[in-house]
């Protein structure tokens, strides 16, 4: 069965740092202010941008990842995000065609989402240091994949009216409309830290900043012309419940500035499967609610709040009591908190929950980034032994000590050889792996036999 997808646009660039987020947030807020119901989405794995999307539009953003998710799940998520919306605006990641070696049907590039949904691409081109060569880049993007439609171009980092005309005339000569040109304005940039933008909930004067971006885009982009090119497509309807099975019936979910990395489609899928979610704040020294049967410690920024977590005795003792009889799982930052200690950026060690033989450090930074295919090394609340999970890693923490049984065996997108990942001890488990999706029937028989 197929169904029609809502009209949409995919905002993309040819590299990271070209201005996608500025254009996306400005357009989302500007069109929302006009009274349109804008449904936001993000291509690929990302926790931070979707929170800004939600702030700009008043609607939850959804992640669409063609490497980790199958076509049925992608189609269902694309349809659901657009329910009761006038327009979907999806923000790409990295370059339009940048992805990993293809897994199943796609590489995880934003182009995969454009091809699946039929949403036209608005290409933002950083033209700093170039003139008519911008047209060559735009032509290459337009011809690279016949399944991807480039609707037009927005120029970014335009230095002068002469510069704008050089680039714009050249692009229009190849048959692509230029929807606008953004001058260099440093004052509009959002604050950043080691994992990207400072989180939306921590960004000072966020509403004023979003309105400033909207004013900027309104003044420099022909939004009526952009809206006119929006369109939708058709996709195969998923014949199954989407997402992954809930890890329990009553789930205690840590959520605050230190534990903020949650994928909305996973939480929604757990609720739709009948689970109840109970949020608590470790930074407020709250323990996991005793009425729950499983505890989920999300990723986030525990390294920035290590002192407060170490001082949160009620939380740490409550977590230890909870783990005596019930499962506790930590992802990335949550995994670090389950360990014995965490060294902050100043080299100060802070005691953590002490539930896993793990020591991590943020004073010695090393980037770990990329897709991961994880096979569960033990029977777990997320699946049976050998069950395959699809997700990613993105962190700078270094592991100083990691002793015990592995939680899973992982492969990245470029290697066939699996390596142990995380720890599992009694009722407690965790790893730096972030879960995105589970594909129906996927199992790793070799891992199941270990």
Protein Blocks (a to p, Z undefined) as FASTA:
>chain_A
ZZddddddddddfbehilmmmmmmmmmmmmmmnopacddddedjdfklmmmmmmmnopac
ddddfklpcfklmmmmmmmmmgoiabdcdddehjfklccddehjbghiaklmmmmnopac
dddddfehiaklmmmmmmmmmmmpmkbccfbdcdehifbfklmmmmmmmmmmnopacfbd
cdddfklpccddfklcadfklmghklmmmmmmmmmmmmmpcfklmmmmgccddddddfbd
ehjddfbfbdcddddfklmcccfklmmmmmmnopacddddfklopacdfkbcbdcddedj
fklmmmmmmmmmmlmmmmmmmmmmpccddehjlmmmmmmbdcdfkopacddehlaccddd
fkbgcddedddddddfbdcfkbcehiacddddddfbdcfbdcdjdfbdcddfkbfbdcde
hjdehjbccdfbdcfbdcehiacfklmmZZ
